[in-house]
Amino acid sequence: MTISEPKPLEEVLESIAAEKRVFLIGCTDCATVCQVGGEPQLQEWKKTLEEHGHEVTGYLLGEPGCHLLELRRQLRAHQEEVEAADGFLVFSCGTGTQVAVQALPGKSVHPATNTLFLGSVQRFGQFEEFCSACGECILDMTRGICPVTRCAKGLLNGPCGGTSAEGKCEVDPEVDCVWKLIYDQLTAAGAIERVKKMMKAKDNRRRPGRRILVKGGR
């Protein structure tokens, strides 16, 4: 899940200062779970923006916000509201904002959130970063715990020399050393031999840049 947080009101208002009429785009998936771009948040933002002198011509929840063809279809259903808008505020992740730019060529599109990380939902309203989308998953080697993301130093062959005797992280003593957790997991599973194999450095060419995955020939 992509975890996002709302941008400060002042930053949002500055981005649309020249646009009197705006249209809001949320997302039924990640942004709704994160409580940044669901129905209640869009209604609240509508009220706030109107209090600050803007007219909200309408809003929709992308199903999901990162699906280009679906977003285009939904926008057509709001054609009058879309055409009446000077600008668009997107309350989903950075991908959702970029999809909105594609769906609204020539229009002024602004992100209303900051995208933070890929995370898991621990419980309602609590998220934890577990994945860095590195392109070379090693979770099978580490018994389902990602050192790339959860180690403060991103070590592939740990632990470092700064780990405390209590198994805490050198960078943040309140956090368990992820390599201690990996060691405990592998020991309990009788698979400790895995950590004796030196892992190669990541091929960082797989991380940055534009990546396209096409399945089923479509």
N, C-alpha and C positions, 0 to 999 in steps of 0.2 A: 504494500500500500504506500502511496506517495503522501507524505506528511507535509502539510502547509500550515502557515499561520497568517492572520490578517495583516496587511500593511497598516501602519498608523494612519489615522484619519487625515492628518495634515498632509501626508505624502499623497494619498489618493486625491484629495481636493486639489493639490497643486498640479497633479497630472491631467486633470480635466478642467482646469481653470478657464480655458478658452472654449469649453463645450457646455452649452447651457442644457441641452437635452441628451440624456444618456440611456443606454439599454444595458441591463445586467444579465450576465450569463453565469450560471452556477454549474454544479455537477452532482449527479445522483450517487456517485460512488465515493471516492476518497474524500473529496471536499465536504460531502455531507457527513461522513463519519467523523471527520476532523472538526466539524462544526464551524467551517469557514465559508461554505458555499452551498448550503442546503436551503430549503424553503424558508425556515425561520430567519436565517441570516440575510437572505435577499430581501425579505420584507423589512427587516430592521435597517438594512442599508438604504433601502428606498426611502424610509421615513427620515433617516439622518441626512441623506443627500437633499431631500426636499427642504429640510430645515435650513440647509446651507445654500438655498437659492437655485438648486438644479431641478429640472423636471425629469422624472424617470418615465420614459415612454412605455416601458414594459420590461419583463424579464422571463427567462426560461431556465430550466434545469437540463443541462446536457445529459443524455442517456447513452454512454457517459460523455463528459465534456471533451475527451480526447479522441472521439470517433468522428472523423471528418465528414463522412457521408451522412451520418445520422444528424450531426449538428447542422449541416446544410439543409436537410429536410425539415428540421424543427424551425430553423430561421425562416424558411419559406412560409411556414404556418403563422408567423408573426410579421409578415411582410410590411404591413402598414406601420407597425411600431418600430421596426428596424429602419425603414426609410425615414422615419421622423427623427431618428437619433443623430446627433452630431458625433457621438463617441460611444464606445462600448467598454464596460468594466467586466473583467473576467475573474470570477471567484473560484478558480480551481488551480491546479498546479501549473508550472511553467509550460508543460506540454499542452495543456488545455488552452493556455493563452496563445501559443503558436498555432494551434489548430484553428482557433477563432480568427487569427490573422489570415489563414488560408481560406477560411469560409467566408470572410468579409473583405475581399480584395479592394484596396483603395480606401478602406475605412480606418478610422483612428481607434485602435484597440489598446487597452491598458490593463496590466496585471493589477489585481487588487489584493494579492497574497504574495507571500514569500515562500518558495518551496524549500523545505528543510532537508529531508532525507527519505530514503525508503525504509519503512519500519513495520513493526508488528503492533497489533492492538493488544495490549496487556489486559486492559479492562476499559470500560467506557471512559473516554477522555484521557487515557494514559497510553502513550506510544513509546516504543523503544527502537532505536536504530539497529538493524540486524544485517543489512545488505548494502554494499556499495556499488552494485551492478558492475563488477570488475570484468565480466566476460569470461572468466576462467574459474568456475566454481570448484572449491576444494573441500566442501562440506563432508564428502564421503571420507576424506582422510582425517578430518578433525572431529568426527562424530557429531556433526550438525552444529558446530559452533564456528563462526567466521572470525578468524584473527585479523583479516584485512580490515574489517570494520570495527570490531570490538576491542582490538588491541590499540592503545593510544599511539603506538609507534608503527602499527600495521605490520608487525613482524610475522614472517612466514615460518620462521624456525626459532621458537622461543623456549623458555621465557628469557627476558633480558636480565642483565646483572642487577637491575634495580628493584626487582621483586622482593617484597618484604618477607620475613620469616613466617608471617601470618598469611601469606599468599595474596597480598594486596598490591595494587598497581603503584608504580613509582610516581607516575604523573598525578594520579588521584587516589590517595590512600583510602578513600571511602569505597573504592570499586575493587572487586575481585580481579586478580590477574587472569586474563582470559586463557592464558596458556596453562595456568594451574587448573582452571575448569576443564580444559581439553584433556589434560593429563588424567584428572579424576574420572572423566567420562570414559576414556580409553582403557584405563585400568579396570574399571568396573565391568567393561565389556570384554575384557581379556584381549584387547587389541592394541596394547601399548607399543608393539613393534612398529606401528605406523609412524610414530613420532621419531623413530630412529632413522627414518628415511629423509634425507635432505630434500626439501622442496625447492624447486627452481624459482628464480625471480619471476615476477609476473611480466607478461608481454603487454606492456602498457599501450601498445598500438591498438589493442582491442578495446580500450576504454574511451579515449576522446574521439571527437569527430562525429560524423553522421553515420548511423547504423540503421540498416533496413532489413527486417526479417520478413520474408514472404513465405507463407505456407499454402499448400494446395494449388500452387500455380496462379494465384489471383493477386 
